[in-house]
Amino acid sequence: MENEKLTWKQAFMVSPGPRTAREAGLLTLKGLCMGTADIIPGVSGGTMALITGIYQQLLQAIQSADTKMAALLLKFDFKGALAKLHVRFLLALFLGIGAAIISLARLVNYLLHTHPIFIWSLFFGLIAASVLVVSRYVSRWSLSTGTCFIAGGLLAWLIVNAVPVSTPETGGFIFFSGLVAICAMILPGISGAFILLILGKYEFITGCLKNPFLVDNFITILIFCAGCLVGLTGFARVLNLLLDRYYNLTLAFLTGLMAGSLPRIWPWKEVVETKIIRGKEHVIQVRNMLPDAIDGAFLLAVGLAVVGFGVVIWLERVAAGSQARSDD
């Protein structure tokens, strides 16, 4: 059917995606699971997509926003572009993702400010387990994969030490944060929230999502989403290409990146330097320290780290089982 003969309804319905309200609702529910995972560092939305059986559809939907679709838009062939894009799949999925992120951001931001050691302990366990999980995807460890692992670890160490605790809140840096963080969504084991932690923007972005309709927060979210859109349609393709051609090397590098970033998430820290920026006190430099005492609070923090570790291991086993069933 030629694009000019398509009706708007036909253009909307021609690409893959849910065709009934029930299918759309189920896909939105899966998006809720992905969004919940993406707001928590160490739990990947890609893992949830794998578990719920939509991982391949997600990759295909992302790849549907390609140069051919852009060419159709430039020709003002909006119906053709709509038919090319997996719009129904993306709308239902991102509705669920967005709802989960906005609803959970307030809770996570509150807990980070009121119980930081406990929450960072949970995050530490989640990410430590993610290092183990991603390393298992490397089918064969060798000198080359080991070198990539070390390179990833060194890069993470440099980033952790070079990027200050308080990073710029400029539009350019927010755009960059969204661009990089969104790429993690398509990777099982790597979370976008983890990337935001490295860049020092996790608390800032979740704080904006806590009250998304305030003017300043809304502008920040729009800039961040613009970065996400560019990352999803651009760099994500490069990442997919690397995974297709250099699967083991890429995953070894990502494993090293996560392992080298663990000091950033260590729960017990001491503030070394603060600075007043725009009338607000910002933490500029911190250093890791050991707990003051082995008491009830310490045991609870360790328990939360163990829980976080166990949750990721369990999710990985569920994902492996789902993948095995889909391959049969």
C-alpha positions as semicolon CSV with decimal commas, in nm:
position;residue;x (nm);y (nm);z (nm)
1;M;0,000;0,000;0,000
2;E;0,151;0,332;-0,101
3;N;0,194;0,588;0,175
4;E;-0,018;0,854;0,008
5;K;-0,314;0,615;0,001
6;L;-0,292;0,538;0,371
7;T;-0,547;0,685;0,608
8;W;-0,421;0,812;0,943
9;K;-0,577;0,510;1,114
10;Q;-0,410;0,269;0,872
11;A;-0,074;0,442;0,917
12;F;-0,114;0,413;1,293
13;M;-0,206;0,044;1,278
14;V;0,030;-0,086;1,007
15;S;0,346;-0,122;1,219
16;P;0,398;-0,388;1,492
17;G;0,235;-0,319;1,827
18;P;-0,068;-0,396;2,043
19;R;-0,396;-0,420;1,850
20;T;-0,643;-0,444;2,136
21;A;-0,693;-0,253;2,460
22;R;-0,597;-0,568;2,652
23;E;-0,268;-0,604;2,463
24;A;-0,193;-0,233;2,512
25;G;-0,267;-0,260;2,885
26;L;-0,038;-0,562;2,920
27;L;0,243;-0,383;2,737
28;T;0,196;-0,076;2,959
29;L;0,221;-0,304;3,263
30;K;0,551;-0,437;3,128
31;G;0,660;-0,075;3,083
32;L;0,577;-0,015;3,451
33;C;0,814;-0,300;3,539
34;M;1,086;-0,151;3,319
35;G;1,038;0,199;3,463
36;T;1,052;0,065;3,819
37;A;1,381;-0,108;3,735
38;D;1,527;0,199;3,564
39;I;1,472;0,426;3,866
40;I;1,675;0,189;4,087
41;P;2,053;0,182;4,028
42;G;2,175;-0,170;3,957
43;V;1,845;-0,305;3,826
44;S;1,822;-0,276;3,450
45;G;1,515;-0,198;3,245
46;G;1,675;-0,417;2,978
47;T;1,667;-0,710;3,221
48;M;1,295;-0,653;3,283
49;A;1,235;-0,638;2,906
50;L;1,413;-0,973;2,877
51;I;1,209;-1,125;3,162
52;T;0,877;-1,004;3,021
53;G;0,958;-1,129;2,669
54;I;0,967;-0,796;2,483
55;Y;1,344;-0,744;2,449
56;Q;1,365;-0,818;2,076
57;Q;1,052;-0,610;2,009
58;L;1,210;-0,322;2,202
59;L;1,527;-0,332;1,991
60;Q;1,322;-0,348;1,670
61;A;1,104;-0,057;1,783
62;I;1,411;0,155;1,858
63;Q;1,560;0,070;1,519
64;S;1,236;0,168;1,345
65;A;1,328;0,533;1,411
66;D;1,595;0,530;1,140
67;T;1,717;0,746;0,852
68;K;1,435;0,621;0,628
69;M;1,178;0,751;0,876
70;A;1,369;1,081;0,900
71;A;1,371;1,108;0,518
72;L;0,993;1,060;0,512
73;L;0,954;1,338;0,768
74;L;1,175;1,571;0,560
75;K;0,948;1,500;0,262
76;F;0,648;1,589;0,482
77;D;0,521;1,234;0,437
78;F;0,391;1,218;0,793
79;K;0,167;0,918;0,732
80;G;0,458;0,724;0,586
81;A;0,678;0,814;0,883
82;L;0,402;0,710;1,122
83;A;0,366;0,378;0,940
84;K;0,744;0,320;0,960
85;L;0,771;0,388;1,334
86;H;0,651;0,120;1,578
87;V;0,441;0,391;1,736
88;R;0,177;0,180;1,915
89;F;0,443;-0,036;2,080
90;L;0,648;0,266;2,189
91;L;0,349;0,467;2,313
92;A;0,213;0,186;2,533
93;L;0,557;0,090;2,665
94;F;0,677;0,443;2,743
95;L;0,346;0,528;2,906
96;G;0,419;0,257;3,161
97;I;0,787;0,352;3,195
98;G;0,704;0,720;3,248
99;A;0,429;0,648;3,502
100;A;0,662;0,426;3,707
101;I;0,951;0,674;3,703
102;I;0,738;0,972;3,804
103;S;0,553;0,784;4,078
104;L;0,867;0,631;4,234
105;A;1,097;0,933;4,201
106;R;0,944;1,111;4,502
107;L;0,991;0,806;4,728
108;V;1,348;0,738;4,617
109;N;1,448;1,104;4,650
110;Y;1,296;1,121;4,999
111;L;1,476;0,806;5,115
112;L;1,809;0,929;4,977
113;H;1,782;1,240;5,193
114;T;1,641;1,079;5,509
115;H;1,817;0,740;5,514
116;P;2,120;0,777;5,285
117;I;2,338;0,499;5,430
118;F;2,059;0,241;5,408
119;I;1,964;0,335;5,051
120;W;2,325;0,348;4,930
121;S;2,380;0,007;5,092
122;L;2,089;-0,134;4,894
123;F;2,225;0,027;4,577
124;F;2,574;-0,111;4,650
125;G;2,435;-0,464;4,673
126;L;2,234;-0,419;4,354
127;I;2,530;-0,297;4,152
128;A;2,778;-0,549;4,298
129;A;2,543;-0,827;4,186
130;S;2,505;-0,661;3,846
131;V;2,884;-0,683;3,800
132;L;2,859;-1,058;3,855
133;V;2,555;-1,095;3,629
134;V;2,703;-0,902;3,336
135;S;3,032;-1,092;3,367
136;R;2,839;-1,416;3,314
137;Y;2,724;-1,294;2,973
138;V;3,087;-1,303;2,857
139;S;3,101;-1,649;2,701
140;R;3,481;-1,678;2,713
141;W;3,732;-1,483;2,919
142;S;4,070;-1,433;2,753
143;L;4,356;-1,185;2,740
144;S;4,153;-0,952;2,514
145;T;3,838;-0,962;2,730
146;G;4,051;-0,923;3,043
147;T;4,216;-0,619;2,889
148;C;3,875;-0,469;2,809
149;F;3,763;-0,538;3,167
150;I;4,068;-0,357;3,306
151;A;4,017;-0,069;3,058
152;G;3,655;-0,033;3,171
153;G;3,760;-0,038;3,535
154;L;4,029;0,225;3,479
155;L;3,789;0,447;3,284
156;A;3,532;0,420;3,565
157;W;3,799;0,502;3,824
158;L;3,901;0,809;3,624
159;I;3,539;0,919;3,587
160;V;3,463;0,865;3,956
161;N;3,767;1,069;4,056
162;A;3,740;1,331;3,782
163;V;3,366;1,396;3,800
164;P;3,290;1,593;4,118
165;V;3,012;1,488;4,352
166;S;2,822;1,801;4,248
167;T;2,820;1,827;3,868
168;P;2,684;2,119;3,662
169;E;2,310;2,170;3,641
170;T;2,340;2,337;3,301
171;G;2,120;2,237;3,009
172;G;2,416;2,095;2,819
173;F;2,521;1,861;3,097
174;I;2,161;1,752;3,163
175;F;2,125;1,675;2,790
176;F;2,451;1,475;2,797
177;S;2,335;1,284;3,106
178;G;2,013;1,181;2,934
179;L;2,199;1,088;2,616
180;V;2,433;0,848;2,798
181;A;2,190;0,714;3,057
182;I;1,921;0,606;2,810
183;C;2,163;0,371;2,634
184;A;2,174;0,159;2,950
185;M;1,802;0,087;2,918
186;I;1,858;-0,155;2,630
187;L;2,136;-0,346;2,809
188;P;2,045;-0,630;3,046
189;G;2,242;-0,574;3,367
190;I;2,323;-0,203;3,317
191;S;2,082;0,060;3,448
192;G;2,037;0,420;3,344
193;A;2,015;0,519;3,710
194;F;2,363;0,372;3,759
195;I;2,498;0,599;3,483
196;L;2,332;0,900;3,648
197;L;2,502;0,803;3,976
198;I;2,843;0,811;3,807
199;L;2,764;1,152;3,655
200;G;2,640;1,287;3,989
201;K;2,294;1,361;3,856
202;Y;2,079;1,086;4,010
203;E;1,946;1,288;4,304
204;F;1,900;1,599;4,088
205;I;1,693;1,423;3,820
206;T;1,481;1,228;4,072
207;G;1,429;1,556;4,259
208;C;1,293;1,717;3,942
209;L;1,066;1,418;3,879
210;K;0,928;1,457;4,231
211;N;0,752;1,777;4,118
212;P;0,757;1,750;3,738
213;F;0,514;2,036;3,665
214;L;0,715;2,314;3,831
215;V;0,847;2,532;3,548
216;D;1,220;2,481;3,618
217;N;1,176;2,109;3,677
218;F;0,964;2,071;3,363
219;I;1,229;2,243;3,150
220;T;1,500;2,021;3,301
221;I;1,295;1,709;3,229
222;L;1,237;1,820;2,869
223;I;1,611;1,874;2,817
224;F;1,687;1,539;2,976
225;C;1,426;1,366;2,757
226;A;1,572;1,534;2,447
227;G;1,909;1,382;2,539
228;C;1,738;1,047;2,589
229;L;1,578;1,070;2,245
230;V;1,909;1,147;2,073
231;G;2,083;0,871;2,266
232;L;1,813;0,619;2,193
233;T;1,813;0,684;1,818
234;G;2,185;0,748;1,780
235;F;2,437;0,610;2,026
236;A;2,215;0,314;2,110
237;R;2,264;0,195;1,751
238;V;2,641;0,213;1,793
239;L;2,610;0,016;2,114
240;N;2,398;-0,247;1,939
241;L;2,657;-0,265;1,660
242;L;2,935;-0,321;1,913
243;L;2,733;-0,595;2,081
244;D;2,668;-0,761;1,745
245;R;3,031;-0,755;1,630
246;Y;3,231;-0,753;1,955
247;Y;2,989;-0,906;2,205
248;N;3,239;-1,048;2,457
249;L;3,474;-0,749;2,442
250;T;3,190;-0,499;2,488
251;L;3,039;-0,683;2,783
252;A;3,381;-0,727;2,945
253;F;3,436;-0,351;2,914
254;L;3,093;-0,279;3,064
255;T;3,161;-0,521;3,350
256;G;3,485;-0,337;3,426
257;L;3,303;-0,005;3,407
258;M;3,057;-0,115;3,672
259;A;3,320;-0,274;3,896
260;G;3,540;0,035;3,882
261;S;3,246;0,255;3,978
262;L;3,159;0,073;4,301
263;P;3,357;0,318;4,520
264;R;3,111;0,588;4,408
265;I;2,824;0,394;4,566
266;W;3,003;0,300;4,893
267;P;2,749;0,389;5,167
268;W;2,977;0,537;5,433
269;K;3,125;0,870;5,324
270;E;3,274;1,178;5,486
271;V;3,224;1,525;5,339
272;V;3,559;1,686;5,263
273;E;3,457;2,002;5,078
274;T;3,136;2,197;5,022
275;K;3,062;2,504;4,812
276;I;2,776;2,754;4,799
277;I;2,630;2,761;4,448
278;R;2,329;2,985;4,373
279;G;2,261;3,019;4,743
280;K;2,260;2,642;4,806
281;E;2,529;2,434;4,972
282;H;2,663;2,164;4,740
283;V;2,892;1,879;4,833
284;I;3,201;1,905;4,612
285;Q;3,423;1,628;4,747
286;V;3,373;1,327;4,971
287;R;3,588;1,032;5,073
288;N;3,493;0,680;5,165
289;M;3,526;0,570;5,526
290;L;3,457;0,267;5,741
291;P;3,141;0,248;5,958
292;D;3,169;0,415;6,298
293;A;3,045;0,111;6,486
294;I;2,906;-0,239;6,434
295;D;2,557;-0,176;6,567
296;G;2,197;-0,228;6,462
297;A;2,218;0,038;6,189
298;F;2,530;-0,128;6,045
299;L;2,364;-0,471;6,042
300;L;2,054;-0,327;5,872
301;A;2,274;-0,162;5,606
302;V;2,456;-0,490;5,542
303;G;2,123;-0,674;5,531
304;L;1,989;-0,432;5,268
305;A;2,305;-0,481;5,060
306;V;2,252;-0,859;5,077
307;V;1,885;-0,816;4,978
308;G;1,984;-0,598;4,682
309;F;2,244;-0,853;4,574
310;G;1,990;-1,136;4,599
311;V;1,721;-0,950;4,403
312;V;1,950;-0,901;4,102
313;I;2,067;-1,265;4,108
314;W;1,703;-1,380;4,123
315;L;1,602;-1,150;3,835
316;E;1,891;-1,280;3,627
317;R;1,779;-1,641;3,682
318;V;1,420;-1,554;3,591
319;A;1,544;-1,374;3,277
320;A;1,759;-1,675;3,183
321;G;1,458;-1,903;3,223
322;S;1,239;-1,677;3,010
323;Q;1,504;-1,659;2,739
324;A;1,544;-2,038;2,740
325;R;1,167;-2,087;2,699
326;S;1,152;-1,836;2,411
327;D;1,438;-2,018;2,232
328;D;1,262;-2,357;2,252
